[in-house]
Amino acid sequence: MGKIVIYSEEINLFIKELLVILFEKKYFGFPDSAKAYKDKLISYIEKYVGIIPGKNAPKYFDRYGNNLKYISYKANKTTTWYIFYQQRENVFLIRYITNNHAAAQYFGYVNV
């Protein structure tokens, strides 16, 4: 059986809100551009979670689940997304998604 990626209810809501935020805050001029950006993020998760070795999440992120791992996705030169998940065999539960603009200090980076 192949890899299974499941999104928590909170993540499903976040993904829906992300589209609105990206467009309303004028990160993108057209709704289709915001959707394409969101789709690339989701495609990356679906393709690479479980393929790229996950790193242990910093303690701060324990609030989103136990034994979390994360992978990162560099969307562009200023934004890196962090995808946190729990794994049980070939099932990956996505528990939290954030980016360097919101969470850099928890990784020891300077917020850009």
Backbone torsions as a table, in degrees:
resi	resn	phi	psi	omega
1	MET	NA	137.9	-177.7
2	GLY	-79.8	-176.5	-179.6
3	LYS	-68.7	141.9	176.9
4	ILE	-122.8	125.8	177.5
5	VAL	-112.2	124.9	-179.5
6	ILE	-122.2	142.0	179.0
7	TYR	-109.1	133.9	176.2
8	SER	-65.2	162.6	178.9
9	GLU	-58.5	-38.4	179.2
10	GLU	-62.2	-38.4	179.9
11	ILE	-71.5	-39.8	176.3
12	ASN	-58.0	-42.0	177.7
13	LEU	-66.5	-43.8	178.7
14	PHE	-57.6	-43.7	-178.3
15	ILE	-62.9	-41.2	177.8
16	LYS	-64.9	-43.0	-179.5
17	GLU	-68.8	-32.6	-178.2
18	LEU	-57.8	-42.1	178.1
19	LEU	-57.4	-46.8	-178.9
20	VAL	-65.5	-45.9	-179.2
21	ILE	-60.5	-47.2	-178.0
22	LEU	-59.2	-38.1	-178.8
23	PHE	-80.5	-48.0	-176.0
24	GLU	-65.6	-34.2	178.9
25	LYS	-85.3	8.1	174.5
26	LYS	63.2	30.4	170.6
27	TYR	-70.1	-27.2	177.3
28	PHE	-134.8	142.6	-177.7
29	GLY	-81.8	-18.1	-177.2
30	PHE	-131.8	142.3	178.1
31	PRO	-56.3	-36.2	-179.8
32	ASP	-63.8	-34.4	178.1
33	SER	-67.9	-42.3	177.5
34	ALA	-63.1	-41.1	178.7
35	LYS	-64.1	-41.7	179.3
36	ALA	-62.5	-41.1	177.8
37	TYR	-61.3	-47.6	178.3
38	LYS	-62.0	-42.3	-179.9
39	ASP	-63.0	-37.1	177.8
40	LYS	-65.3	-39.9	177.5
41	LEU	-61.7	-47.9	-179.1
42	ILE	-65.1	-41.6	178.2
43	SER	-61.0	-40.8	178.0
44	TYR	-61.2	-46.1	178.9
45	ILE	-58.8	-51.3	-177.5
46	GLU	-58.9	-37.7	-176.8
47	LYS	-80.3	-42.1	-167.0
48	TYR	-105.4	-17.2	176.5
49	VAL	-64.4	130.5	-176.6
50	GLY	87.8	-14.8	176.8
51	ILE	-98.0	-52.2	173.4
52	ILE	-76.4	129.1	178.4
53	PRO	-59.9	126.8	178.7
54	GLY	-75.1	148.7	175.1
55	LYS	-98.2	153.7	175.9
56	ASN	-67.2	132.2	-179.2
57	ALA	-70.6	142.6	173.4
58	PRO	-57.5	151.9	-175.8
59	LYS	-53.2	-33.9	-179.3
60	TYR	-51.6	-34.4	-173.7
61	PHE	-84.9	2.6	175.5
62	ASP	-58.7	-22.8	179.4
63	ARG	-62.9	-17.0	-178.4
64	TYR	-100.8	-2.8	177.6
65	GLY	151.6	163.1	-179.8
66	ASN	-87.2	146.4	175.1
67	ASN	53.5	43.4	-179.6
68	LEU	-74.3	144.5	170.1
69	LYS	-116.2	164.9	175.3
70	TYR	-146.9	154.1	169.4
71	ILE	-124.0	161.5	179.3
72	SER	-120.8	153.7	-179.9
73	TYR	-132.8	115.6	179.0
74	LYS	-86.3	101.3	-175.8
75	ALA	-75.1	-33.4	178.1
76	ASN	-163.1	-171.7	-172.9
77	LYS	-69.3	-16.6	-179.4
78	THR	-114.5	-10.8	-175.0
79	THR	-126.3	124.7	172.4
80	THR	-118.9	129.8	177.0
81	TRP	-96.2	144.9	177.0
82	TYR	-118.4	125.6	-176.6
83	ILE	-113.6	116.6	-176.8
84	PHE	-102.8	137.4	-175.7
85	TYR	-149.4	160.5	169.7
86	GLN	-112.1	145.0	-178.8
87	GLN	-123.7	134.6	170.5
88	ARG	-133.2	107.4	-174.1
89	GLU	55.3	-116.8	-176.7
90	ASN	-101.6	15.6	179.4
91	VAL	-107.0	128.5	-178.2
92	PHE	-118.6	115.1	179.3
93	LEU	-99.3	113.4	179.6
94	ILE	-78.8	119.0	-173.3
95	ARG	-106.4	-25.6	-176.2
96	TYR	-161.1	144.1	175.2
97	ILE	-134.6	133.3	176.3
98	THR	-147.8	176.7	177.2
99	ASN	-130.3	173.5	-176.3
100	ASN	-63.9	-24.9	179.2
101	HIS	-68.3	-30.7	-178.6
102	ALA	-97.8	-26.8	-168.7
103	ALA	-129.7	12.6	-175.0
104	ALA	-55.4	-39.4	-176.7
105	GLN	-61.9	-25.8	-179.3
106	TYR	-79.5	-12.1	176.7
107	PHE	-105.8	-0.7	-179.1
108	GLY	82.9	18.0	178.2
109	TYR	-99.7	161.7	171.2
110	VAL	-83.5	132.0	-179.7
111	ASN	-67.2	129.9	-176.8
112	VAL	-90.2	NA	NA
